[in-house]
Amino acid sequence: MITVNKFVLPNGLRVLHHEVSDSSLVVINTLYDVGAKDEDPEHTGFAHLFEHLMFGGSMNVSSFDEPIQNAGGENNAWTSVDYTNYYVVLPSNNVEIGFWLESDRMLSLDFNQKSLDVQRHVVCEEFKQRCLNQPYGDISHILRPMLFKKHPYRWPTIGKELSHIEQATLEEVESFFYSHYAPNNAILSIVGNLSLDACKKLVEKWYGDIPKRNVKRRCLPNEPQQTELRFMEVERNVPTNIIYLVYHTPKRSMDDFFLSDIISDIFANGNSARLYQRLVKRDKLFTDVNSYVSGDIEEGLFYLTGYLAEGVDFETARNALLNELEVLKQELVEERELEKLKNKFESTFLLNNMDLMNLASNLAFYELLGDVNLINQEVAKYRALTAEQIQIFAQKTFVKENCSILYYKKKNG
């Protein structure tokens, strides 16, 4: 059981606290409820651009990284389709530096053309390196608009087009900040060697005077249910053919999410899992196979993907993957296999949350889902899954009209 203290400031900032008295460190994790799904379709990539701008200087601090490093700490951030997360890890005797820095950039950034030009260039180069100049780098740009027709999940976090980032103006950037970066749109998670009393005093001191803001109301279009098979074939200059089969699944907050998650483990949780044993080791159809779920808040996705072995055609690979889904639909998973997966999930979950940084970000995420105490229900929900539930879920989910298939072919010659 992970004990979490929670309090809310008058400005709406939600604060989570978990004390680890035998640690010498404290993690300050700040989650903002803004991600790629909150962007204008004609101005995508802004949430990710902001992740970079947040390190370019705030109202009273010209450099964010330097004070952290001088205090013996580290910091970083990431952006998803659903939210943006920032963390600082510091020795407990220097923790106030983290509160000072994080609160100052929540108050306001130093909006100037030079900072925007620098960070925009960094993000544009990242876009080129990851999506344009790297083998398989454009897969997300191909799959997402294939999977989503209305919902903003139809573009990747880095942005739909390079031009959207290149053309970002200072006025647009400032407007995005004040529409989404606010204490009443954030979750502050503090984990480590800091008492609740000391935590409250520091949070109230540094965040108490930050004004509540009018956060832009989220009104996302509903994604129509997929009703027919979607298929695409592309040819690129890559070393190996790769195939994707993707299915729509329940969003992260629904109990059925755990069924999709355990099925991905049945297929691809290590070299003892079904896909590797049958399709790589036994049949030699693939050099590598994988199965995973997106776990997104609005709507989930289930992926089956594999690199084809030399001489194997796409139809053979596709039928092999579909056959594995069919076996799952027709035959109950053996209790021994199920118990092994549940044990592995529990041990991985517990080990993951022993890391202060992971725990701090996880607490914030569960609070975003609706209740931080959901973290204490994860293992029980996973353990409660039955072979019959898995079979029923597979039968209703892995159907032709819910499937999107991508053949990503290497160019000949």
C-alpha positions, -999 to +999 in steps of 0.1 A: +000+000+000+014+034-011+003+061+014-004+094-003-013+127+013-032+151-008-041+188-004-053+215-028-042+252-027-068+279-031-055+285-067-065+250-076-031+233-076-034+197-066-005+184-044+004+148-037+029+138-011+046+105-002+074+105+023+104+082+019+124+089+051+153+066+043+162+083+010+185+112+006+166+126-024+133+144-032+115+143-065+094+173-075+071+162-104+048+186-122+022+173-145+002+197-167-031+185-181-022+195-217-009+173-245-009+170-283-047+164-282-052+200-270-036+215-301-052+233-330-051+209-361-033+237-380-008+244-352+004+209-340+035+202-321+030+231-297+028+209-265+061+193-273+076+227-283+065+240-249+084+212-232+115+227-246+105+263-240+101+256-203+138+252-201+146+285-219+142+307-189+113+319-167+102+353-154+129+356-127+154+328-137+174+330-169+186+294-168+167+264-154+194+237-157+223+255-141+209+259-106+197+223-106+231+210-116+249+232-091+226+218-063+236+182-073+203+175-090+189+165-124+158+173-144+140+164-175+105+163-191+084+145-217+052+151-237+025+127-246-008+130-265-025+135-231-003+155-208+032+171-203+054+160-174+084+177-158+105+164-130+134+176-108+155+153-085+174+170-058+193+161-025+168+167+003+189+195+018+187+214-015+150+207-023+138+243-020+157+252-051+134+229-070+103+245-056+116+280-065+124+270-101+093+250-109+070+276-093+087+305-112+081+288-146+045+280-137+041+317-130+054+328-164+081+321-189+104+347-203+087+351-236+113+365-261+120+359-297+156+346-291+144+318-268+117+309-293+141+308-322+166+286-303+140+261-291+121+261-323+153+252-342+160+224-316+125+209-321+127+212-359+160+194-359+145+167-337+116+164-361+139+160-390+162+135-372+134+113-358+108+115-385+125+123-418+160+111-417+157+079-396+145+045-409+109+038-400+107+073-385+074+082-403+054+052-391+035+072-365+027+099-391+013+071-413-006+051-387-022+078-366-044+094-394-052+059-405-065+050-370-082+083-361-103+103-385-118+130-362-100+128-328-068+148-323-049+115-316-046+115-354-013+134-352+018+124-333+031+144-303+060+159-323+035+175-347+017+167-379+040+188-401+074+204-397+059+237-410+036+240-380+066+243-357+087+264-381+058+290-383+051+292-346+049+329-335+057+344-302+020+355-298+008+319-305+032+305-280+023+330-252-014+323-258-009+286-255+010+290-222-017+311-205-044+288-219-030+256-204-001+263-180-018+272-147-019+259-111-055+249-116-044+227-146-015+210-129-007+183-104+024+186-082+037+153-069+064+153-041+082+120-033+112+115-011+128+126+022+105+155+030+078+156+057+043+165+050+045+196+072+077+208+054+061+200+020+030+221+028+051+250+040+073+250+008+044+245-016+024+273+000+054+296+001+063+292-036+030+283-053+004+300-031+006+334-048+004+321-084-030+332-097-056+308-110-061+312-148-089+307-172-079+273-187-091+267-222-121+243-220-114+210-236-140+199-262-126+171-282-145+155-311-157+119-306-140+094-328-165+074-349-164+037-344-144+019-371-167-002-392-144-017-419-108-030-424-083-002-431-052-011-451-022+008-464+010-002-481+040+021-484+075+017-497+106+032-481+144+030-481+146+007-451+166-025-444+137-048-435+099-051-442+077-045-412+040-051-406+015-035-382-019-048-371-037-022-349-070-025-330-091+001-311-094-008-274-109+008-243-094+040-228-070+038-199-095+044-171-117+014-180-113-020-165-111-036-199-078-018-204-063-045-182-075-072-205-058-056-235-027-051-214-024-088-203-031-100-239-001-079-250+019-097-223+006-131-235+019-123-269+052-105-263+064-103-227+099-116-233+114-145-252+092-171-235+060-154-249+039-168-277+049-147-306+086-151-301+084-188-294+061-196-323+067-170-350+104-162-345+119-193-330+097-221-344+084-208-377+112-183-385+087-159-401+100-129-382+133-117-369+115-097-341+079-094-330+061-072-305+027-065-290+019-035-268-010-011-258-010+026-260-027+032-227-040+066-237-066+084-217-092+091-244-090+058-264-066+029-264-048+010-292-035-025-293-005-032-316+009-063-332+040-057-352+070-076-365+100-074-388+097-100-415+124-126-420+142-126-454+120-142-481+088-141-461+059-123-479+035-099-462+005-122-466+022-150-448+032-127-420-002-112-417-019-146-416+005-158-389-004-129-367-041-133-374-039-169-365-024-162-331-053-139-325-077-166-336-061-191-312-067-166-284-104-163-294-109-201-296-089-214-267-087-204-231-054-193-218-040-220-194-040-210-158-002-216-154+005-192-182-019-166-167-004-169-132+031-165-146+021-132-163+003-119-132+033-126-110+056-109-135+033-079-136+032-076-099+069-078-094+075-053-122+049-029-109+063-030-073+099-026-085+090+003-108+074+022-079+104+017-057+122+043-079+113+078-066+111+094-100+088+067-114+066+068-083+062+106-084+052+106-121+029+076-116+011+093-087+005+124-108-008+102-137-033+083-115-046+116-101-051+128-137-071+096-143-094+106-115-080+093-082-044+089-070-054+059-050-060+039-082-023+031-079-031+008-050-057-011-071-036-019-102-022-052-090-056-065-077-073-056-109-047-074-129-048-105-107-086-106-109-085-112-147-098-146-159-092-167-189-128-165-198-127-127-197-097-127-219-114-149-245-146-128-246-125-096-249-105-111-278-136-123-296-152-088-296-120-068-301-099-087-327-124-085-356-118-074-392-139-042-390-118-030-360-084-037-376-060-014-394-031-030-413+001-013-425+026-030-449+059-010-446+080-023-474+117-019-482+125-006-516+139-032-540+174-024-552 
